[in-house]
Amino acid sequence: MNFENLLITSENGIGQITINRPSKLNALNVATIKELHVSLEKLNNNPEIKVIILTGEGEKAFVAGADISEFAHFSVEEGARLAQQGQEVLFDFVENLSTPVIAAVNGFALGGGLELAMACHFRIASENAKMGLPEVSLGVIPGYGGTQRLPQLVGKGRAMEMIMTAGMITAEDAYRAGLVNHVVPQADLLDFTKTLAQRIMRNSPVAIGKAIKAVNANFKDGVNGFNVEIQNFGDCFGTQDFKEGTSAFLEKRKADFKGN
C-alpha cells in the first residue's frame, strides 16, 4: 500500500500506520483522513493482521491538530459537513473496527489529533506527549467527536475544563485522568505498544471483535449495551474459536485461534 501521507508496515500480525507529515506536525487534512480510512479498512480486512498501531512520524507530534488552512473560510454548512464527513469516514470508523487499534501517542496530540487518539480502542503515550483540545481558542469547538469521547474517558468536569481552557495536559496528567493507559519513554513507545499487541494476539480475534461491539454499545444512544453483550456472548458459542478455546483449556494446552 502506497500513500502520500502515510507509512504502512506489517510484521508478525501487527499492522502499523504512521502519519507522515512531519513538516506540518502530522496535521490532519482531508487527504490524510481519506488515506487513513482506506489503510485502516485494508488492514482490518486482512486476516493476517490481528492488531493495528497508529502513530505519528518523528519525535514531536502524533497529530498536532487539523489543517486549519483547509477550513478557515468555510460557511456554516461547509463546517457542519466537514465534521459529519470526518466522523463518518475516520473517527467513528476507527472506534467500530473489529481489529483492535492502539494509538501510540509520540508527541503533541491536539485537536483532531487527540480526537483521533480517543477514537482508537486505547492509548499509550510517550513521556513527552502533550494533549489538549484547543478549538475554542480559534472560535470553534471540537468537531470530530471530542466533546463526546473526552467526557466518556475522563469525566464531565475534567473534560469541561480541558475544552473551555483550551490548555494542554502532560502525559502523566493524561494517565492520572484515565485518558491514556500507560506512559513510557519515547524510545520505548513502539516496542512497549507491540508487546501489548502481542498479548492481545494470543486471544480469539472473533471474541475481541465482539467485545469491542459490546463495549461500544454502552455509549450509543438508544442501544441497550447489556442486550448487545448477551447477543454477542451467545454468538461466540457458534464459532470455531470458542470450540478451540474451551478444548484447549480442558486439555491444558495453548489455544490455536484461527479467527473464525
C-alpha positions as CSV (number, residue, x, y, z in Angstrom):
1,M,0.0,0.0,0.0
2,N,1.4,3.3,-1.1
3,F,0.1,6.6,0.3
4,E,1.2,10.2,0.1
5,N,0.7,11.0,3.8
6,L,1.1,7.6,5.5
7,L,3.7,4.9,6.0
8,I,2.3,1.4,6.3
9,T,4.2,-1.6,7.6
10,S,3.1,-5.1,8.8
11,E,5.0,-7.7,10.7
12,N,4.1,-10.7,12.7
13,G,0.4,-10.0,12.7
14,I,0.8,-6.3,13.6
15,G,-0.1,-3.5,11.2
16,Q,1.4,-0.1,11.8
17,I,0.2,3.1,10.3
18,T,2.4,6.2,10.7
19,I,1.0,9.6,9.8
20,N,3.9,11.1,7.8
21,R,3.5,14.8,7.5
22,P,6.3,15.9,9.9
23,S,6.7,19.4,8.3
24,K,3.1,20.0,9.3
25,L,3.5,18.2,12.7
26,N,1.4,15.4,11.1
27,A,-1.7,17.7,11.0
28,L,-4.8,16.1,9.6
29,N,-6.1,17.3,6.2
30,V,-8.9,15.9,4.1
31,A,-6.5,13.8,2.0
32,T,-4.9,12.2,5.1
33,I,-8.3,11.4,6.6
34,K,-9.3,9.6,3.4
35,E,-5.9,7.7,3.3
36,L,-6.4,6.7,7.0
37,H,-9.8,5.3,6.2
38,V,-8.5,3.3,3.2
39,S,-5.5,1.9,5.1
40,L,-7.5,1.0,8.2
41,E,-10.1,-0.8,6.1
42,K,-7.5,-2.8,4.2
43,L,-5.7,-3.8,7.4
44,N,-9.0,-4.7,9.1
45,N,-9.9,-6.9,6.2
46,N,-6.5,-8.7,6.1
47,P,-6.9,-11.9,8.1
48,E,-3.2,-11.9,8.9
49,I,-3.4,-8.6,10.8
50,K,-4.6,-9.0,14.4
51,V,-3.7,-5.6,15.9
52,I,-3.2,-2.1,14.3
53,I,-0.9,0.5,15.8
54,L,-1.4,4.1,14.9
55,T,1.3,6.7,15.5
56,G,3.0,9.8,14.1
57,E,6.3,10.3,12.3
58,G,9.1,12.0,14.2
59,E,9.6,12.8,17.8
60,K,7.4,16.0,18.1
61,A,3.9,15.1,17.2
62,F,1.3,12.3,17.0
63,V,-1.1,14.6,15.2
64,A,-0.9,18.3,16.2
65,G,-4.4,19.1,15.0
66,A,-6.4,19.6,11.9
67,D,-5.0,21.6,8.9
68,I,-6.7,24.9,9.7
69,S,-5.8,26.4,6.3
70,E,-8.3,24.0,4.7
71,F,-11.4,25.3,6.5
72,A,-10.6,28.8,7.8
73,H,-13.1,30.3,5.3
74,F,-15.8,27.7,5.4
75,S,-19.5,28.6,5.7
76,V,-21.8,27.2,8.4
77,E,-23.0,24.4,6.0
78,E,-19.5,23.6,5.0
79,G,-18.3,23.4,8.6
80,A,-21.1,21.0,9.6
81,R,-20.4,18.9,6.5
82,L,-16.7,18.8,7.4
83,A,-17.4,17.4,10.9
84,Q,-20.0,15.0,9.7
85,Q,-17.9,13.5,6.9
86,G,-14.8,13.4,9.1
87,Q,-16.6,11.5,11.9
88,E,-18.2,9.0,9.4
89,V,-15.1,8.4,7.3
90,L,-12.5,8.2,10.1
91,F,-13.3,8.7,13.7
92,D,-16.5,6.6,14.1
93,F,-14.9,4.1,11.7
94,V,-11.8,3.6,13.9
95,E,-13.9,3.2,17.0
96,N,-16.1,0.5,15.4
97,L,-13.3,-1.6,13.7
98,S,-13.3,-5.2,14.8
99,T,-9.5,-5.2,14.8
100,P,-8.0,-3.5,17.9
101,V,-6.4,-0.1,17.2
102,I,-3.9,1.2,19.7
103,A,-2.8,4.8,19.5
104,A,1.0,5.2,20.2
105,V,1.0,8.9,21.1
106,N,4.5,10.0,20.4
107,G,4.2,13.8,21.0
108,F,1.6,16.5,20.6
109,A,-2.0,15.2,20.2
110,L,-4.0,18.3,19.9
111,G,-7.5,19.0,18.5
112,G,-8.2,16.5,15.8
113,G,-5.1,14.6,16.8
114,L,-6.4,13.9,20.3
115,E,-9.8,13.1,18.8
116,L,-8.2,10.5,16.6
117,A,-6.3,9.0,19.6
118,M,-9.6,8.9,21.6
119,A,-11.3,7.1,18.7
120,C,-8.7,4.3,19.0
121,H,-9.5,1.5,21.4
122,F,-6.9,2.6,23.9
123,R,-3.8,4.8,24.1
124,I,-0.2,4.6,25.1
125,A,1.8,7.9,25.5
126,S,5.4,8.8,25.4
127,E,6.7,10.8,28.3
128,N,7.0,14.0,26.2
129,A,3.4,13.7,24.9
130,K,1.0,16.6,25.4
131,M,-2.7,16.5,24.8
132,G,-5.5,19.0,24.5
133,L,-8.5,20.3,22.6
134,P,-7.6,24.0,21.8
135,E,-10.5,24.6,19.4
136,V,-12.3,27.3,21.5
137,S,-9.2,29.4,21.2
138,L,-10.0,29.5,17.4
139,G,-13.6,30.4,17.9
140,V,-14.9,26.9,17.2
141,I,-15.5,23.6,19.2
142,P,-14.1,20.1,18.7
143,G,-15.9,18.6,15.7
144,Y,-14.5,15.2,15.4
145,G,-16.1,13.7,18.5
146,G,-14.0,15.4,21.1
147,T,-17.0,16.8,23.1
148,Q,-18.4,13.2,23.3
149,R,-15.4,10.9,23.8
150,L,-13.4,13.1,26.2
151,P,-16.1,13.1,28.9
152,Q,-16.5,9.3,28.4
153,L,-12.8,8.9,29.2
154,V,-12.0,11.4,31.9
155,G,-15.4,12.5,33.2
156,K,-17.6,15.6,32.5
157,G,-15.9,18.1,34.8
158,R,-12.4,17.4,33.7
159,A,-13.5,17.4,30.1
160,M,-15.2,20.7,30.5
161,E,-12.1,22.2,32.0
162,M,-9.9,20.9,29.2
163,I,-12.2,22.1,26.5
164,M,-13.0,25.5,28.0
165,T,-9.4,26.4,28.9
166,A,-8.1,25.1,25.6
167,G,-5.0,24.1,27.5
168,M,-2.7,21.1,27.2
169,I,-2.0,18.4,29.7
170,T,1.1,16.3,30.2
171,A,1.3,12.6,29.6
172,E,1.3,12.0,33.3
173,D,-1.8,14.1,33.8
174,A,-3.4,12.2,31.0
175,Y,-2.5,8.9,32.7
176,R,-4.0,10.0,36.0
177,A,-7.2,11.2,34.3
178,G,-7.6,7.8,32.5
179,L,-7.0,9.3,29.1
180,V,-4.0,7.0,28.4
181,N,-3.3,3.6,29.7
182,H,0.5,3.8,30.0
183,V,3.3,6.4,29.8
184,V,6.7,5.2,28.7
185,P,9.9,6.8,27.5
186,Q,9.7,7.8,23.8
187,A,12.4,5.4,22.8
188,D,10.4,2.5,24.2
189,L,7.0,3.6,22.9
190,L,6.6,1.3,19.9
191,D,8.3,-1.7,21.5
192,F,6.0,-1.4,24.5
193,T,2.9,-1.0,22.3
194,K,3.9,-4.0,20.2
195,T,4.4,-6.1,23.4
196,L,0.8,-5.2,24.4
197,A,-0.3,-6.1,20.8
198,Q,1.3,-9.5,21.1
199,R,-0.6,-10.1,24.3
200,I,-3.8,-9.3,22.6
201,M,-2.9,-11.6,19.7
202,R,-2.8,-14.6,22.0
203,N,-6.6,-14.4,22.3
204,S,-9.5,-15.0,19.9
205,P,-9.9,-12.4,17.2
206,V,-13.6,-13.2,16.9
207,A,-14.2,-12.7,20.6
208,I,-12.2,-9.5,20.7
209,G,-14.2,-8.1,17.8
210,K,-17.5,-8.9,19.6
211,A,-16.1,-7.5,22.9
212,I,-15.4,-4.2,21.1
213,K,-19.0,-4.1,19.8
214,A,-20.4,-4.8,23.2
215,V,-18.3,-2.2,25.0
216,N,-19.1,0.5,22.3
217,A,-22.8,-0.3,22.6
218,N,-22.9,1.2,26.1
219,F,-22.1,4.6,24.6
220,K,-24.6,4.6,21.8
221,D,-27.9,6.4,22.2
222,G,-31.0,4.2,22.2
223,V,-28.9,1.0,22.5
224,N,-29.1,-1.4,25.5
225,G,-25.4,-2.5,26.0
226,F,-26.4,-5.4,28.2
227,N,-28.6,-6.8,25.3
228,V,-25.7,-6.4,22.9
229,E,-23.4,-8.2,25.3
230,I,-25.9,-11.1,25.6
231,Q,-26.3,-11.4,21.9
232,N,-22.5,-11.3,21.2
233,F,-21.8,-13.7,24.1
234,G,-24.3,-16.1,22.6
235,D,-22.8,-15.7,19.1
236,C,-19.4,-16.7,20.4
237,F,-20.7,-20.2,21.1
238,G,-21.2,-20.7,17.3
239,T,-17.5,-20.0,16.5
240,Q,-14.6,-22.3,15.9
241,D,-12.5,-20.1,18.2
242,F,-14.9,-20.9,21.1
243,K,-14.6,-24.6,20.4
244,E,-10.8,-24.3,20.2
245,G,-10.5,-22.1,23.3
246,T,-12.6,-24.3,25.5
247,S,-11.0,-27.5,24.2
248,A,-7.5,-26.1,24.8
249,F,-8.5,-25.1,28.4
250,L,-9.8,-28.5,29.2
251,E,-6.8,-30.2,27.6
252,K,-4.4,-27.9,29.4
253,R,-2.7,-26.7,26.2
254,K,-2.3,-23.3,24.4
255,A,-5.2,-22.4,22.2
256,D,-4.6,-22.0,18.4
257,F,-7.2,-19.5,17.4
258,K,-8.0,-19.1,13.7
259,G,-10.3,-16.1,13.9
260,N,-13.5,-17.8,12.8
